[in-house]
């Protein structure tokens, strides 16, 4: 595992800890983004955020995070298009992507999984704790 249990982000402020898992959260609702970000940081993950699809794609390409949580309905570029482009680029092709959406229509879920998402989660049924606890398993897939 790349994350030490109970690692505090504050304890790493003076130095960059290469062992921290880098997470990219792409979510256009600031309150939802903040809720997940806070829990992940408390659990010792290094979290970057993006508020729209274009910014998410750019950050994924520039930062090469260990895992990406991606909303579907996003400004500028929707999440499925972001996912398609991530899978088309060599440097982002292998990054695990977990879709985190309010939309659970069967066709959207199927399209997301077909495009290469590791999992499709519904926000209303996904607590920050369950999201955080799933990271270790998703990184092993």
Secondary structure, DSSP 8 states (H G I E B T S, - for coil): --S-TT--GGGGTTS--TTS-EEEEE-S-HHHHHHHHHHHHHTT-EEEEESSHHHHHHHHHHH--SEEEE-SS-SSS-HHHHHHHHHHSTTTTTSEEEEEES---HHHHHHHHHTT-SEEEEGGG--HHHHHHHHHHHHH-
